[in-house]
């Protein structure tokens, strides 16, 4: 799963609680908000401005919060631990299924 976005990795690996990703990774929501362990956060590239803007709307924001759609799984992040916040904010209507573009 090298260089795959963390969001996609949770989907393809059948993780017990995959991140939501309501916007399909287009950085238009914060439903894939994850909290990285401090060591992995420091190894990951800095978030871009659009990611920071979406994180401002995330529930339970921490110093090591990232959007799972923006964290690429690289060799440098081997051993990464990501946890999901207690809740998410989904601006989409409940039950709406995202469509692929």
TIRO-2110 file (N, C-alpha, C; in Angstrom, 1 decimal):
// TIRO-2110
0.8, -1.2, 0.0, N, 1, A
0.0, 0.0, 0.0, CA, 1, A
0.9, 1.3, 0.0, C, 1, A
2.1, 1.1, -0.5, N, 2, A
3.0, 2.3, -0.5, CA, 2, A
2.4, 3.4, -1.4, C, 2, A
2.6, 4.6, -0.8, N, 3, A
2.1, 5.9, -1.4, CA, 3, A
0.6, 6.0, -1.7, C, 3, A
-0.1, 5.1, -1.0, N, 4, A
-1.6, 5.2, -1.0, CA, 4, A
-2.0, 6.2, 0.1, C, 4, A
-3.1, 6.9, -0.2, N, 5, A
-3.6, 7.8, 0.9, CA, 5, A
-4.1, 7.0, 2.0, C, 5, A
-3.9, 7.4, 3.3, N, 6, A
-4.4, 6.7, 4.4, CA, 6, A
-5.8, 6.4, 4.4, C, 6, A
-6.6, 7.3, 3.9, N, 7, A
-8.1, 7.1, 3.7, CA, 7, A
-8.3, 5.9, 2.8, C, 7, A
-7.7, 5.8, 1.7, N, 8, A
-7.9, 4.7, 0.8, CA, 8, A
-7.4, 3.4, 1.4, C, 8, A
-6.3, 3.4, 2.1, N, 9, A
-5.8, 2.2, 2.8, CA, 9, A
-6.8, 1.7, 3.8, C, 9, A
-7.6, 2.5, 4.5, N, 10, A
-8.6, 2.0, 5.4, CA, 10, A
-9.7, 1.4, 4.7, C, 10, A
-10.0, 1.8, 3.5, N, 11, A
-11.1, 1.3, 2.7, CA, 11, A
-10.7, -0.1, 2.1, C, 11, A
-9.5, -0.2, 1.5, N, 12, A
-9.1, -1.4, 0.8, CA, 12, A
-8.7, -2.5, 1.8, C, 12, A
-8.3, -2.2, 3.0, N, 13, A
-7.9, -3.2, 4.0, CA, 13, A
-9.0, -3.7, 4.8, C, 13, A
-10.2, -3.2, 4.6, N, 14, A
-11.4, -3.6, 5.4, CA, 14, A
-11.2, -3.4, 6.9, C, 14, A
-10.6, -2.2, 7.2, N, 15, A
-10.4, -1.8, 8.6, CA, 15, A
-11.7, -1.8, 9.3, C, 15, A
-11.7, -2.2, 10.6, N, 16, A
-12.9, -2.2, 11.4, CA, 16, A
-13.7, -0.9, 11.4, C, 16, A
-13.0, 0.2, 11.4, N, 17, A
-13.6, 1.5, 11.4, CA, 17, A
-12.9, 2.4, 10.4, C, 17, A
-13.2, 2.2, 9.1, N, 18, A
-12.6, 3.1, 8.1, CA, 18, A
-13.0, 4.6, 8.3, C, 18, A
-12.1, 5.5, 8.0, N, 19, A
-12.4, 6.9, 7.9, CA, 19, A
-13.5, 7.1, 6.9, C, 19, A
-14.3, 8.1, 7.1, N, 20, A
-15.5, 8.2, 6.2, CA, 20, A
-15.2, 8.7, 4.8, C, 20, A
-14.5, 9.9, 4.7, N, 21, A
-14.2, 10.4, 3.4, CA, 21, A
-15.4, 10.8, 2.6, C, 21, A
-16.3, 11.5, 3.1, N, 22, A
-17.6, 11.9, 2.4, CA, 22, A
-17.3, 12.6, 1.1, C, 22, A
-16.2, 13.4, 1.0, N, 23, A
-15.9, 14.1, -0.2, CA, 23, A
-15.0, 13.4, -1.2, C, 23, A
-14.8, 12.1, -0.9, N, 24, A
-14.0, 11.2, -1.8, CA, 24, A
-12.5, 11.7, -1.9, C, 24, A
-12.0, 12.4, -0.9, N, 25, A
-10.6, 12.8, -0.9, CA, 25, A
-10.3, 14.1, -1.7, C, 25, A
-11.4, 14.9, -1.9, N, 26, A
-11.2, 16.2, -2.6, CA, 26, A
-10.9, 17.4, -1.7, C, 26, A
-10.6, 17.1, -0.4, N, 27, A
-10.3, 18.1, 0.6, CA, 27, A
-11.5, 19.1, 0.7, C, 27, A
-12.7, 18.6, 0.7, N, 28, A
-13.9, 19.5, 0.8, CA, 28, A
-14.7, 19.2, 2.1, C, 28, A
-14.1, 18.4, 3.0, N, 29, A
-14.8, 18.1, 4.2, CA, 29, A
-13.7, 17.7, 5.2, C, 29, A
-14.1, 17.3, 6.4, N, 30, A
-13.2, 16.8, 7.4, CA, 30, A
-13.6, 15.5, 8.0, C, 30, A
-14.4, 14.7, 7.2, N, 31, A
-14.8, 13.4, 7.7, CA, 31, A
-13.7, 12.3, 7.8, C, 31, A
-12.6, 12.5, 7.1, N, 32, A
-11.5, 11.6, 7.2, CA, 32, A
-10.5, 12.0, 8.2, C, 32, A
-10.9, 12.9, 9.1, N, 33, A
-10.0, 13.4, 10.1, CA, 33, A
-9.4, 12.3, 11.0, C, 33, A
-8.1, 12.2, 11.1, N, 34, A
-7.4, 11.2, 11.9, CA, 34, A
-6.4, 11.9, 12.8, C, 34, A
-6.0, 11.3, 13.9, N, 35, A
-5.0, 11.8, 14.8, CA, 35, A
-3.8, 10.9, 14.7, C, 35, A
-2.7, 11.5, 14.2, N, 36, A
-1.5, 10.7, 14.1, CA, 36, A
-0.7, 10.7, 15.4, C, 36, A
0.1, 9.6, 15.6, N, 37, A
1.0, 9.6, 16.7, CA, 37, A
2.0, 10.7, 16.4, C, 37, A
2.6, 11.3, 17.5, N, 38, A
3.5, 12.5, 17.3, CA, 38, A
4.7, 12.2, 16.4, C, 38, A
5.3, 11.0, 16.5, N, 39, A
6.5, 10.7, 15.7, CA, 39, A
6.1, 10.7, 14.2, C, 39, A
5.0, 10.0, 13.8, N, 40, A
4.5, 10.0, 12.4, CA, 40, A
4.1, 11.4, 11.9, C, 40, A
3.5, 12.1, 12.8, N, 41, A
3.1, 13.5, 12.4, CA, 41, A
4.3, 14.3, 12.0, C, 41, A
5.4, 14.2, 12.8, N, 42, A
6.6, 14.9, 12.5, CA, 42, A
7.3, 14.4, 11.2, C, 42, A
7.1, 13.2, 10.8, N, 43, A
7.7, 12.6, 9.6, CA, 43, A
6.9, 12.9, 8.3, C, 43, A
5.6, 13.2, 8.5, N, 44, A
4.8, 13.5, 7.3, CA, 44, A
5.0, 14.9, 6.8, C, 44, A
4.8, 15.1, 5.5, N, 45, A
4.9, 16.4, 5.0, CA, 45, A
3.9, 17.4, 5.6, C, 45, A
4.3, 18.6, 5.7, N, 46, A
3.4, 19.6, 6.3, CA, 46, A
2.1, 19.7, 5.5, C, 46, A
1.0, 19.9, 6.2, N, 47, A
-0.3, 20.0, 5.5, CA, 47, A
-0.4, 21.3, 4.7, C, 47, A
-1.1, 21.2, 3.6, N, 48, A
-1.3, 22.3, 2.7, CA, 48, A
-2.4, 23.2, 3.3, C, 48, A
-2.5, 24.5, 2.8, N, 49, A
-3.5, 25.4, 3.3, CA, 49, A
-4.9, 24.9, 3.3, C, 49, A
-5.3, 24.2, 2.1, N, 50, A
-6.6, 23.7, 2.0, CA, 50, A
-6.9, 22.7, 3.1, C, 50, A
-5.9, 21.8, 3.4, N, 51, A
-6.1, 20.8, 4.4, CA, 51, A
-6.3, 21.5, 5.8, C, 51, A
-5.5, 22.5, 6.1, N, 52, A
-5.6, 23.2, 7.3, CA, 52, A
-7.0, 23.9, 7.5, C, 52, A
-7.5, 24.4, 6.3, N, 53, A
-8.8, 25.0, 6.4, CA, 53, A
-9.9, 24.0, 6.7, C, 53, A
-9.8, 22.8, 6.2, N, 54, A
-10.8, 21.8, 6.5, CA, 54, A
-10.6, 21.3, 7.9, C, 54, A
-9.4, 21.2, 8.4, N, 55, A
-9.1, 20.7, 9.8, CA, 55, A
-9.7, 21.7, 10.8, C, 55, A
-9.8, 23.0, 10.4, N, 56, A
-10.4, 24.0, 11.3, CA, 56, A
-11.9, 23.6, 11.7, C, 56, A
-12.5, 22.8, 10.8, N, 57, A
-13.9, 22.4, 11.0, CA, 57, A
-14.0, 21.1, 11.6, C, 57, A
-12.9, 20.4, 11.9, N, 58, A
-12.9, 19.0, 12.4, CA, 58, A
-13.3, 19.0, 13.9, C, 58, A
-14.0, 17.9, 14.2, N, 59, A
-14.3, 17.7, 15.6, CA, 59, A
-13.1, 17.1, 16.3, C, 59, A
-12.8, 17.6, 17.5, N, 60, A
-11.7, 17.0, 18.3, CA, 60, A
-10.3, 17.3, 17.8, C, 60, A
-10.1, 18.4, 17.2, N, 61, A
-8.9, 18.8, 16.6, CA, 61, A
-7.7, 18.7, 17.6, C, 61, A
-6.6, 18.1, 17.2, N, 62, A
-5.4, 18.1, 18.1, CA, 62, A
-4.2, 18.6, 17.3, C, 62, A
-3.1, 18.7, 18.0, N, 63, A
-1.9, 19.2, 17.4, CA, 63, A
-1.3, 18.2, 16.3, C, 63, A
-1.8, 17.0, 16.3, N, 64, A
-1.3, 16.0, 15.3, CA, 64, A
-2.4, 15.5, 14.4, C, 64, A
-3.5, 16.3, 14.3, N, 65, A
-4.6, 16.0, 13.4, CA, 65, A
-4.2, 16.2, 11.9, C, 65, A
-4.7, 15.3, 11.1, N, 66, A
-4.5, 15.4, 9.7, CA, 66, A
-5.8, 14.9, 9.0, C, 66, A
-5.9, 15.1, 7.7, N, 67, A
-7.0, 14.5, 6.9, CA, 67, A
-6.4, 13.2, 6.3, C, 67, A
-7.1, 12.1, 6.5, N, 68, A
-6.6, 10.8, 6.0, CA, 68, A
-6.4, 10.8, 4.5, C, 68, A
-7.2, 11.6, 3.8, N, 69, A
-7.0, 11.7, 2.3, CA, 69, A
-5.7, 12.4, 1.9, C, 69, A
-5.1, 13.1, 2.8, N, 70, A
-3.9, 13.8, 2.4, CA, 70, A
-2.6, 13.2, 3.0, C, 70, A
-2.7, 12.2, 3.8, N, 71, A
-1.5, 11.5, 4.3, CA, 71, A
-1.2, 10.4, 3.4, C, 71, A
0.0, 10.4, 2.7, N, 72, A
0.4, 9.4, 1.8, CA, 72, A
1.2, 8.4, 2.6, C, 72, A
0.9, 7.1, 2.5, N, 73, A
1.7, 6.1, 3.2, CA, 73, A
3.0, 5.8, 2.5, C, 73, A
4.1, 6.3, 3.0, N, 74, A
5.4, 6.1, 2.5, CA, 74, A
6.2, 5.3, 3.4, C, 74, A
7.4, 4.9, 3.0, N, 75, A
8.3, 4.1, 3.8, CA, 75, A
8.7, 4.9, 5.1, C, 75, A
8.8, 6.2, 5.0, N, 76, A
9.1, 7.0, 6.2, CA, 76, A
8.0, 6.9, 7.2, C, 76, A
6.8, 6.6, 6.8, N, 77, A
5.7, 6.5, 7.8, CA, 77, A
5.4, 5.1, 8.2, C, 77, A
6.3, 4.1, 7.9, N, 78, A
6.1, 2.8, 8.3, CA, 78, A
5.9, 2.7, 9.8, C, 78, A
4.9, 2.0, 10.3, N, 79, A
4.6, 1.9, 11.7, CA, 79, A
3.7, 3.0, 12.2, C, 79, A
3.2, 3.8, 11.3, N, 80, A
2.3, 4.9, 11.7, CA, 80, A
1.1, 4.4, 12.5, C, 80, A
0.7, 5.2, 13.5, N, 81, A
-0.5, 4.9, 14.3, CA, 81, A
-1.5, 6.0, 14.1, C, 81, A
-2.7, 5.8, 13.6, N, 82, A
-3.7, 6.8, 13.4, CA, 82, A
-4.9, 6.4, 14.2, C, 82, A
-5.5, 7.3, 14.9, N, 83, A
-6.7, 7.0, 15.6, CA, 83, A
-7.8, 7.9, 15.1, C, 83, A
-9.0, 7.5, 15.2, N, 84, A
-10.2, 8.3, 14.8, CA, 84, A
-10.7, 9.1, 16.0, C, 84, A
-11.1, 10.4, 15.7, N, 85, A
-11.7, 11.1, 16.8, CA, 85, A
-13.0, 10.5, 17.3, C, 85, A
-13.5, 11.0, 18.4, N, 86, A
-14.7, 10.4, 18.9, CA, 86, A
-16.0, 10.7, 18.0, C, 86, A
-15.9, 11.7, 17.2, N, 87, A
-17.0, 12.0, 16.3, CA, 87, A
-16.5, 12.7, 15.1, C, 87, A
-17.3, 12.9, 14.1, N, 88, A
-16.9, 13.7, 12.9, CA, 88, A
-18.0, 14.7, 12.6, C, 88, A
-17.7, 15.7, 11.8, N, 89, A
-18.7, 16.6, 11.3, CA, 89, A
-18.9, 16.3, 9.9, C, 89, A
-20.1, 15.9, 9.5, N, 90, A
-20.3, 15.6, 8.1, CA, 90, A
-21.3, 16.6, 7.6, C, 90, A
-20.9, 17.5, 6.7, N, 91, A
-21.8, 18.6, 6.2, CA, 91, A
-22.8, 18.1, 5.2, C, 91, A
-22.5, 16.9, 4.6, N, 92, A
-23.5, 16.3, 3.7, CA, 92, A
-24.7, 15.8, 4.4, C, 92, A
-25.8, 15.7, 3.7, N, 93, A
-27.0, 15.2, 4.3, CA, 93, A
-26.8, 13.7, 4.7, C, 93, A
-27.4, 13.4, 5.9, N, 94, A
-27.3, 12.0, 6.3, CA, 94, A
-27.8, 11.0, 5.3, C, 94, A
-27.1, 10.0, 5.0, N, 95, A
-27.5, 9.0, 4.0, CA, 95, A
-27.1, 9.3, 2.6, C, 95, A
-26.6, 10.5, 2.3, N, 96, A
-26.1, 10.8, 1.0, CA, 96, A
-24.9, 9.9, 0.7, C, 96, A
-24.9, 9.3, -0.5, N, 97, A
-23.8, 8.5, -0.9, CA, 97, A
-22.9, 9.3, -1.9, C, 97, A
-21.6, 9.5, -1.6, N, 98, A
-20.8, 10.2, -2.5, CA, 98, A
-20.7, 9.5, -3.9, C, 98, A
-20.5, 10.3, -4.9, N, 99, A
-20.4, 9.7, -6.3, CA, 99, A
-19.0, 10.0, -6.7, C, 99, A
-18.4, 9.1, -7.5, N, 100, A
-17.1, 9.2, -8.0, CA, 100, A
-17.1, 10.2, -9.2, C, 100, A
-16.1, 11.0, -9.3, N, 101, A
-16.1, 12.0, -10.4, CA, 101, A
-15.3, 11.5, -11.6, C, 101, A
END
